[in-house]
């Protein structure tokens, strides 16, 4: 199947892009690809630093998917070696590397989640430990000799840390060289990353030139801000939506974002056109609902989209959702038909501990039954029967007696 005309490809590829080094080179690569019928090799690397792939990760992943849909080859680098170093990009402190056991455990979950965004069956999936674990000391010395300390400390995050008197460890300087070498190993034509990754991507160009390869095009995407509307979406800040989260949680979290994020999230997380987005933004609340529906549909399907919207609308009118998850409590836990509210909250896992349960009761965040009764205090009891509805914040459960 022939590639679409270059201008059509660029219209898709450049949507939402932050910086392309360089656009002229990208056009030339696309033209040559179309003339020869040879797809571009488009690289994206992700370090398995935790269990959850989140929406922030999907910004470059969605761009990788667009390249795939245009007929190009997605090369996904799983950073089994780089995760042990820790990427310093955009950080004001050293990032703790992971152990081999942690990396292997996390990596096993990543592909399943990434498969929700790109077609991993048609992608090249390459763990960079495959070549770095075989590196000799002489090879590592040669790699380290390809840059200077002066150039390394020019990067924005390092220069800020120097001014602030914050430590920079030598192993951190190795990270951009390792990421750059990945591009040499897989002969990348294009590399995708966030804006904070530009230095690392440019190092790849230098290493490719030194290896006699044509340098890759560095293609950066904006950093997605998290639920707080301010800081980069991240696991450490807890301001993220994970790809493995249930549809209801995805929908509810999206509805909680400030309005200032709507344009950004629409442009980076959906395929809607500028005109569609501008029309939706005329009514911000409906725009937010539509955004939540788009996200849920992409990761959970149309049926889940309809169900979560219906549940949300019902709850917004003061009612409970149609589908409520059950939680089983042993009949032995119930004394004379009742339980302490604190124990009920802890037993149903609405709160992580009894201490948190007490705080939620004091805040008035917990209620139960058709009348949404709130316990008078932390010593109050709750009449517990089969089918009792309990609520804490957005969490709603139906108690079943076991």
Secondary structure in CASP SS format (residue, H / E / C, confidence):
PFRMAT SS
TARGET T0000
AUTHOR 0000-0000-0000
METHOD secondary structure of the structure
MODEL  1
X C 1.00
X C 1.00
X C 1.00
X C 1.00
X C 1.00
X H 1.00
X H 1.00
X H 1.00
X H 1.00
X H 1.00
X H 1.00
X H 1.00
X H 1.00
X C 1.00
X C 1.00
X C 1.00
X E 1.00
X E 1.00
X E 1.00
X E 1.00
X E 1.00
X C 1.00
X H 1.00
X H 1.00
X H 1.00
X H 1.00
X H 1.00
X H 1.00
X H 1.00
X H 1.00
X H 1.00
X H 1.00
X H 1.00
X H 1.00
X H 1.00
X H 1.00
X C 1.00
X C 1.00
X C 1.00
X C 1.00
X E 1.00
X E 1.00
X E 1.00
X E 1.00
X E 1.00
X E 1.00
X C 1.00
X C 1.00
X C 1.00
X C 1.00
X C 1.00
X C 1.00
X C 1.00
X E 1.00
X H 1.00
X H 1.00
X H 1.00
X H 1.00
X H 1.00
X H 1.00
X H 1.00
X H 1.00
X H 1.00
X H 1.00
X H 1.00
X H 1.00
X H 1.00
X H 1.00
X H 1.00
X C 1.00
X C 1.00
X C 1.00
X E 1.00
X E 1.00
X E 1.00
X E 1.00
X E 1.00
X E 1.00
X C 1.00
X C 1.00
X C 1.00
X H 1.00
X H 1.00
X H 1.00
X C 1.00
X C 1.00
X C 1.00
X C 1.00
X C 1.00
X C 1.00
X C 1.00
X C 1.00
X C 1.00
X C 1.00
X C 1.00
X C 1.00
X C 1.00
X C 1.00
X C 1.00
X H 1.00
X H 1.00
X H 1.00
X H 1.00
X H 1.00
X H 1.00
X H 1.00
X H 1.00
X H 1.00
X H 1.00
X H 1.00
X H 1.00
X H 1.00
X H 1.00
X H 1.00
X C 1.00
X C 1.00
X C 1.00
X C 1.00
X C 1.00
X H 1.00
X H 1.00
X H 1.00
X C 1.00
X E 1.00
X E 1.00
X E 1.00
X E 1.00
X C 1.00
X H 1.00
X H 1.00
X H 1.00
X H 1.00
X C 1.00
X C 1.00
X C 1.00
X C 1.00
X H 1.00
X H 1.00
X H 1.00
X H 1.00
X H 1.00
X H 1.00
X H 1.00
X H 1.00
X C 1.00
X C 1.00
X C 1.00
X C 1.00
X H 1.00
X H 1.00
X H 1.00
X H 1.00
X C 1.00
X C 1.00
X C 1.00
X H 1.00
X H 1.00
X H 1.00
X H 1.00
X H 1.00
X H 1.00
X H 1.00
X H 1.00
X H 1.00
X C 1.00
X C 1.00
X C 1.00
X C 1.00
X C 1.00
X H 1.00
X H 1.00
X H 1.00
X H 1.00
X H 1.00
X H 1.00
X H 1.00
X H 1.00
X H 1.00
X H 1.00
X H 1.00
X H 1.00
X H 1.00
X H 1.00
X H 1.00
X H 1.00
X H 1.00
X C 1.00
X C 1.00
X C 1.00
X E 1.00
X E 1.00
X E 1.00
X E 1.00
X E 1.00
X H 1.00
X H 1.00
X H 1.00
X H 1.00
X H 1.00
X H 1.00
X H 1.00
X H 1.00
X H 1.00
X H 1.00
X H 1.00
X H 1.00
X H 1.00
X H 1.00
X H 1.00
X H 1.00
X C 1.00
X C 1.00
X C 1.00
X C 1.00
X C 1.00
X C 1.00
X E 1.00
X E 1.00
X E 1.00
X E 1.00
X E 1.00
X C 1.00
X C 1.00
X C 1.00
X E 1.00
X C 1.00
X C 1.00
X C 1.00
X C 1.00
X C 1.00
X C 1.00
X E 1.00
X C 1.00
X C 1.00
X C 1.00
X C 1.00
X C 1.00
X C 1.00
X C 1.00
X C 1.00
X C 1.00
X E 1.00
X C 1.00
X C 1.00
X C 1.00
X C 1.00
X H 1.00
X H 1.00
X H 1.00
X H 1.00
X H 1.00
X H 1.00
X H 1.00
X H 1.00
X H 1.00
X C 1.00
X C 1.00
X C 1.00
X H 1.00
X H 1.00
X H 1.00
X H 1.00
X H 1.00
X H 1.00
X H 1.00
X H 1.00
X H 1.00
X H 1.00
X H 1.00
X C 1.00
X C 1.00
X C 1.00
X C 1.00
X H 1.00
X H 1.00
X H 1.00
X H 1.00
X H 1.00
X H 1.00
X H 1.00
X C 1.00
X C 1.00
X C 1.00
X H 1.00
X H 1.00
X H 1.00
X H 1.00
X H 1.00
X H 1.00
X H 1.00
X H 1.00
X H 1.00
X H 1.00
X H 1.00
X H 1.00
X H 1.00
X H 1.00
X H 1.00
X H 1.00
X H 1.00
X C 1.00
X H 1.00
X H 1.00
X H 1.00
X H 1.00
X H 1.00
X H 1.00
X H 1.00
X H 1.00
X H 1.00
X H 1.00
X H 1.00
X H 1.00
X H 1.00
X H 1.00
X H 1.00
X C 1.00
X C 1.00
X C 1.00
X C 1.00
X C 1.00
X C 1.00
X C 1.00
X C 1.00
X E 1.00
X E 1.00
X E 1.00
X E 1.00
X E 1.00
X C 1.00
X H 1.00
X H 1.00
X H 1.00
X C 1.00
X E 1.00
X C 1.00
X C 1.00
X E 1.00
X E 1.00
X E 1.00
X H 1.00
X H 1.00
X H 1.00
X H 1.00
X H 1.00
X H 1.00
X H 1.00
X C 1.00
X C 1.00
X C 1.00
X C 1.00
X C 1.00
X C 1.00
X H 1.00
X H 1.00
X H 1.00
X H 1.00
X H 1.00
X H 1.00
X H 1.00
X H 1.00
X H 1.00
X H 1.00
X C 1.00
X C 1.00
X E 1.00
X E 1.00
X E 1.00
X C 1.00
X C 1.00
X C 1.00
X C 1.00
X E 1.00
X C 1.00
X C 1.00
X C 1.00
X C 1.00
X C 1.00
X C 1.00
X C 1.00
X E 1.00
X E 1.00
X E 1.00
X C 1.00
X C 1.00
X C 1.00
X C 1.00
X C 1.00
X E 1.00
X E 1.00
X E 1.00
X E 1.00
X C 1.00
X C 1.00
X E 1.00
X E 1.00
X E 1.00
X E 1.00
X E 1.00
X E 1.00
X E 1.00
X C 1.00
END
